[in-house]
Amino acid sequence: MSGSSTPSRKRSKWDADDDDDQGLSARPPVQKRRVKVVKPSRTDHPSPNPDISRLPDSAQNNTRPTFSAFAPPRALHPPFISSRSVYSYERLNSIEEGSYGVVFRAKDKQTGDIVALKKLKLDEEKHGFPITALREINALMGCRHENVVGIREVVVGETLTQVFIVMDFIEHDLKTLLTVMPSPFLQSEIKTLMLQLLSAVAHCHANWILHRDLKTSNLLMNNRGSLKVADFGLARRYGDPVGVGGMTQLVVTLWYRAPEILLGAKTYSTAVDMWSVGCIFAELLLKEPLFQAKGEIELLSMIFKLLGPPTSTSWPEYSTLPLAKTITLPSPQPHQFRQKFQYLTTAGINLLMSLLTYDPDRRITADEALQHPYFSESPAPKHPDMFSSFPSAAAGEKRRKPFSSPPAPVRAADQKLLSDVDGP
Amino acid sequence: MAGLPPLASLSQIKNTPSSLDGIPADLEEDLRAYGCKLIHQAGVLLKLKQVAVATAQILFQRFFYVSSMKQFGIGDTGMGALYLSSKLQECPVKMRDLINVFDLLFQRAAHTVSPSSHPLPDFKYSPMSYFGSTFYDLKESLVVSEMQILKRLGFNTNVVLPYGTLVNYMRLLGLTSREDAVSRAWGYLNDALQTPVYALYAVPTIISAAILLTTRHLDIPLPSTPPNCWWELFDAEWEDLWTVCGYIMRLYRERSPEERSRVVGMMGKKDVRRWLESRPNASQ
């Protein structure tokens, strides 16, 4: 949490706690102190005599240098900290209005840090605090990583319907950058961006989180060449086996949506994010979105055209998908990656094709992609510090209107909510 | 890893908000346990997953380290915690189902403390009317309570449940062949959800305490002489273990009828306030 001292009574209480806890790091005696406080009396209990008498020895012989990673010292656990007020921040300008909230740029009144405040829309909630917002907050808190936008805290306004997620402010989003930058990213820069994206996605997947809305406008970049995955508004936890009761198909912005979702798969997994990563890779190369389709049917036919229509070898489960019967496949034709990406090396084409693979089971995983030869061949990835900086649109400069991609799917909260859960 | 789950700080433990409002420690402990029992009963009636019930109980316990029972009733808070955790565990309940179930539990509780003649007449549940004000009042409390839990816990709902780790520990100690030991330890972990320990100690400590109680009750010998103490395998401290055992064992103490009806009659914040006011020269 940011901000160490604040005027309010509550905060200063926490500050006092922090001091206590720091004092605790010299462990054993403190633990005892704490225990005595917790436990007022134990008169009506079986006498612990035999063991208690041994205790002092045990404590002294105990020269264990460190705790295991699985049981860190008590003092490292944070205390319970209530949400601060949104008035701890000074509002600067609004950045954008997303599918389910407005984002402001704001300044922390104590530290002077510039942050992004995302206001959640809670006015017409019929189901209490929306499950999607819970998922977003938990995903952000659970996926801390240098390439995931950092969540600082959640603050509240005067009424219970005003809730704001406070995140690090990042100057650019990749989509705007791609539109306004005069020349496309260099191969060395694309490699750096892809490595950062892949390591963020690998981290999310390792923590059992699906992002489900990866696209260039959700990838932020600061002026030091560091990419941050943002907007976990459609994220959710997945399990093994995946989504037993079925998951919604209303996910992922159309252009970045994997074919299995388009064909109505009831269960899907990490591979849907990897398809989106493939679309983003292509977009970085082309400087414009790969599949700019107006609808799902057009998107499918564009995919069929680039990849060649699916066959029983390239995608064995194709015919079992709910919507497969409603689609007439075009006549067989080879893929057209080489024609479309003429200046990409063989390794680059191979990575792109591994990402844009029909069969979700054979699509490359984030961990595998990080090891791909494309990243080790020349030119080497550029160091993030070597990226040129750009004027930031989000910080207030006028920007040109970017090409408008279709909006993210409508939030699945209300009626769709119940279809998006692991049923009992 | 998603970072360490929060635990109460020293000052949060020393002065709970309820104790600052004059609620005695033993009463607070019993009210906490009763609130968690309500959550458990509602979870059973709603056929909710145990992970949702356990999460709700842990959030409930945390909440009363930052809030007083004079401001927030245990009934409302239990309802809000269960509603919230059903979403957190991806098994959301319908608001109306939850409200009906808690209404039944409230009515049944009120029945047991009604001042009518002994023995008590059989309990008859009278369902609320579909559009009646009972529903809308309860719905309002539910929404407010869910929001208050989130707000006062800073939207940190990171909860670590003990079950998987218990299995690992029992395996490590070579106790998985003793079915009685495994199910007893499992039971202690579940009972411990009615105590504040999950808001006070890390999961390895609580599990070690459950194993300690189990092995003592079943006379299973484990190395317990320094420097070879089995709980050190799990980075637990003997004093902490013993304290957790104390919390769990206190649950089983037979309560007097007065103690029982006192708790049942204090589910709402108004009941708590009335009780506090009715105590002559009460405070401290």
Interface residues (C-beta under 8 A of the other chain):
Chain A: M1 K13 A16 D17 D20 D21 L24 Q31 K32 R33 R34 V35 V37 V38 K39 P40 R42 D44 H45 P46 P48 D51 I52 R54 L55 D57 S58 N61 N62 R64 F67 S68 F70 A71 P72 R74 L76 H77 P78 P79 F80 I81 S82 S83 H127 G128 F129 I131 L134 I137 N138 M141 G142 C143 R144 E153 V154 V156 L160 N207 R236 R237 L417 L418 V421 D422 G423 P424
Chain B: M1 A2 G3 L4 P5 P6 L7 A8 S9 L10 S11 Q12 I13 K14 A25 K47 K49 R62 Y65 V66 Y83 L84 K87 L88 E90 C91 P92 M95 L142 V143 V144 E146 M147 Q148 L150 K151 R152 L153 G154 F155 N156 T157 N158 A199 L200 Y201 A202 P204 T205 S224 T225 P226 P227 C229 E232 F234 D235 A236 E237 W238 E239 D240 W242 T243 G246 M249 R250 R253
